[in-house]
Amino acid sequence: MPDTKFGCLPTIIGTMPHTDPEAACSQILHYLKDIPAWPQLPGRSYKENMNVQFSEGFPGAVARDNGILIDRSLDLQTPLEKLYRAYLGNDISQFPVSPDYAAGLHTFLTIPNLSPLAVKGQITGPVTWGLTVTDNDGRPIMYDDILGDAVPKFLRLKAAWQEQELRRISPNTIIFVDEPYMASFGSVAMNLSKEKVVSLLDEVFGGVSGLKGVHCCGNTDWSVLLETSVDIVSFDAYNYAESLSLYSDDVKDFVSNAGAIAWGIVPNSEEALARESAASLKDRLEEAMAPFTRDGIRFRELLERGLLTPSCGLANMKEETATRALELLAELSEMIRKRYV
């Protein structure tokens, strides 16, 4: 596993409330100099919705009602053949993300004179994408043998293309796979086995040569995600601090093998953010880490192999409140690093 000693440096999950990509990038680069991430801007266009954003080129994909439909009346065979040729030949140039779908990414890539320690990108995960995108009959395409098999291969190519582009900024890349649908794992809403989920995620991770992260902002069975080839596990430590501690043995093995945890400790709701300060969030972070130290993980190791993030994306905030969230995040990171790291 590549080096994951971040020492509680800050970064973000991805979404920002801005409609101007230059303004969003400016805010991120001001507060997150060491590990900036390109901003996803769903308020700018429905094409930056997390499922639509990475849909370009998928066989039969049609954007409708702010979502994606796979139209079976279209020719699927020809684009499927193109996808599999690209996959087998690792031809990532065939499946880029265009400026129309990711203005924040393309603006980010044009900013001169950046030299961060690492750079972060993100992509919707195969579980979430495959269970959210449906066909004409409203059936999630993950349950279709042909289309379901194509989903992780398609997203693998998208992730690899994105990582290639981000290397123009830094050779040290981090790609997060965002899996909010994993909060439904084990329920009637998600008929996928543990083995299937691991296989889907590892297929996408296989396209990433740098650090690989997975983000879920709700309760889930973390043992499933920890069984993949992931390097960084990202969770909502503000609202669901106990969710990861239920799997402390798995986390202990993960961290002992150089795995890192991204602690989503800065709230992404305006009401909660108004109640917090860097000092109060420091106390909350230490409380979230305490169960792991009681189970034998050294506190300093958690700090060394830790990132700090907001609890989830910031797109639902006002721009000025999102700025406050970034300000608190940077202030908290500096406070922790000065005291402990």
N, C-alpha and C positions, 0 to 999 in steps of 0.2 A: 504493500500500500504506500502511495506517496506521502510525503510529510504532511501531517495534519495538526501541527503545533501552532495554532492560531493565537493562543493567548488572549482569548475573548475579544478579538477584533470585531468590529461591527460590519454588517452588510444587511441587505433587505431581501424580502421574498420575491418582489418583482413589480407588482402593480402600484401605480401612482395615480392621483386624481387629476393630473394635468391634462390639458388638451394640446398644449404647446410642447413638443418633444424637447426643444432646446431648453425651456425653463425647467422641465423635469430633470434633464441630464445635469443642468447647472446645480440644482439642489442636491442631487445625489453626490456629485463630485466634490461639493463643498464640505459635506459631512462625512463622506465615506471614501477618504483618499486612499486607504490601503487596499480595500476590497470592494470597489464599486460594482454595481450591477446595472445592466441596461433596463430602462423602465418600460413596462407594459402599460398601455394607456387606453383602457376600455371606454373611458369617457370621450375619447377623440373619435372613435369609430367602432361600430359593432364588430368590425373585422379584427379588433384587438381583444375581443372576448376570448377567454383562454382556450375554448374549443375551436372557435373559428380561426384563431390566429395561426394555428399549425395545420390547417386543413388543405392548403393549396397543393394541388396535385394528387390528392387521394382519389381513387377511382369513383366516379359518380357523385362527388361532393358538390352540393349546391347550398349556398347560404340562404336561409329563410328564417324570418322572425327572430333575428339575432342568434340563431343557432345553425346547426349543420344537419342537412338531410342527405342520405345516400340514395339517389334516385335510380332505382333499378330499371327504369325505362331507357336509361342511357346505355351506351356501349361501355361495359365494364371490362371486357376481355382485353382490349388493346391497352388501356392504361394499367391494368394489372400486369400485363406482360412487361411493360416499361418499368414498372416498380420492381419486379423481380429481377430483371436484367441489371438494374442499377444496384440492387441489394447484393446480388451475387458478384458483381464487379466492383463493389464499394465505390460506385460513381456518385458521390454526394453532390456533385454539381447539378444533378438533375432535379434536386428537391430543395431549393433555397427557400427562404422566407423573404418575400418582397417588401419594399418600403411601404406599400399600401397596407400591408398587414402588420407591420412592426416598425412604425416611424421612429419609436424610441431607440430601437436597436441600430437602425441605419444612421440616425443622428449621432448616437454614441460612438459609432465606428469612425466618424469623420472628425472627432475632436482631436486636435493635435497635442503633442507633447505630454501624453499621459505615460506614467511609469509606475503603476501600482504594484504592490506585492503579488496580487492575483486579481483576476477579473471573473465575475460571476455571470452566468446566464441561466435560463430556465426554460422548461418545456412542459407541456401537459403530459401526464403519464398515460401509459397504455390502458390501465384499468379505468381511469376516469374518462379518457377519450372514448374508449371502446364501449363503455356502458352508457355514455351520455349521447353519443351520436347514434341516430336511428335510421332505419330504412323507411320506405313509403308506408309500411304497415305499423310503424311505431316500435319496431323491434330493435333493441340495441345490437349493433353490428358485431359486438364481441361474441354473440351467440351464433353467428353465422360461421360455418367452418372455413370458408374461403376468405371472407372479408376480415373475420377475426384474426386469422393467421397473418393477414397483411398489415394489421394495425401496428404491432411492435416493430416490424421491419421498416415501415414508413417512418415512424417516429425516431427510430435509430438513425436513419439517413438525415432527418431534420436536425437531430441533436449533433451529429457529426459535422454537418455543414455549419451550424452555429458555432461550435467549438473552433473550427478552422478560422472563421471570421474573427472571433474574439482573440485568437492568438496574434492578430495584428497589434493588439494592445499589450498583451502580456503572454509569455509562454506558459504561465501558471494559470490554468483554467479550472473553474468549478462549474459544473452543470447540475442544477437541481431538476429533478423530475417531480412535478407537483401532482400529488395524488389525494385530493380531498375526498374522493369517493371511497377511499379505504376506510373511512369512518363507518361505512355500511358493511364492512367485511363481517361475515358470519350471520347476517340478517337475511330475511327473505328477499330483500332488494338486491342481493348480490349472490348469484349462484356460481361462484368461482371457488375452486379449492385453493388451499395454501400452495400446493405445488404449481398450480397454474399461475397464480399471482407472481411467485418467485421467478418462474420461467419468463413471463411477460416483461418484468422489470429487468431481468438480466439480459434479455435480448436488446433492450434499449441501451442499457449500460455498456453493452459490448461495442457500441459505436463511439464511446467516450474514452479517450486515452488519458485525460487528466482526472481530477477528482470528481467523484460522482456522489450527488446528494439526493435524498428523497424527503419531501415535505408533506406532512399531513397535519391539518390544523384542528383535528378533533380526536376523540377517543378511537383507538384502533387496537388490533392485536399486533403489537410492535415486534413480537417474535417472528412474524412473517417477514417484515421489512428488514429485520436484522439478519435474516438468513440469506439475503441477496448479497451481491458483490458490492454493496454500497459502502462509501467511505465516510459519509456525513449523514446523520439522522437529524431532521429538523422538526421541532414540534412546538405547539402553543404552550409554553411554560407559564404563561400568565393565567390562563383560564383552566388548563388541564395539567397542572404540574404533577399530579399523582398518576396520570395515565401511563407515563413512561416508567415511573418507579415500580409499578406492578411487575415489571420485567427486569428487575435489577440484576439477576444472574446473567441474562442475555446481554444486558448493557455492560456488565463487568467484563465479559468475554470480548465484547466488541471494542471497548476502550483499551483493554490490554493488548489487543491486536492492532492498535494505532487508529481505531475509529474515533471520529469526532462527533460532538453533539452541538447543534445550533439551537440555542435557548431563545425561544420566542417570548421574551420577557417584557417587551414594551407593548402595551395594549394598542389595538387598532380601532378602538371605539372612542369617539370624542369625549363621551361622558367619563369613561374610565381614565383616559389620559389626563383629564383636568384634575383628577384627584392625586396624581402621582408626581414624584420628583425623582431625580437620580438617586437620592439617598433611600427613598422608600422602595425603589425598584431593586437597589442593591440588596436590601433586606429580603425582599421577595425572592430574588435569585438565589441567595444563600439558603433560604428555606427550601426551595425547589431542589437544591443540590444535596441537602442534608440526608435524605433517605439513602442515597447512593453511597455516601461516606460511611453511614452506619453498616452498610453491607459490604464494606471492604475496598471501595474505590477511593483512592487518595484525593482529597479536596484539590490539591495542587494539580493533579493529573486532569481532573475535570476542567480546571481553569486553562491549563495548557492546551488541552484538546477541545476547547470550546470556541464557538462563535456566538455573538449576540445579534439578535434580529428582532424586528417587530413580531407580534404573535401570528400575523398573516399579512396579506397585502394591505396597502393603504388607499386603495382606489375609492373606498366609500367615505373618505374624509373630505373636508374642505382643504384646499391647498395650504392655507396657513396652519391648519391643524396637523397636516402631514409634515410640514416643516418642523413643528414642535416635536413630533414623534422622532424625526431624524436627529434633532438637537438633543433630546433626552437620550437617545440611543448612543450617540457619540460621547456625551457627557458621562453616561454610565460606564461605557467601555474604558474611558480614560481613568475614571475613579477606581475601577477594578484593577486595571493594569498597574496603576501607581502603587496600590496597596499590596497586591499579591504577586504580580507577574514579574 
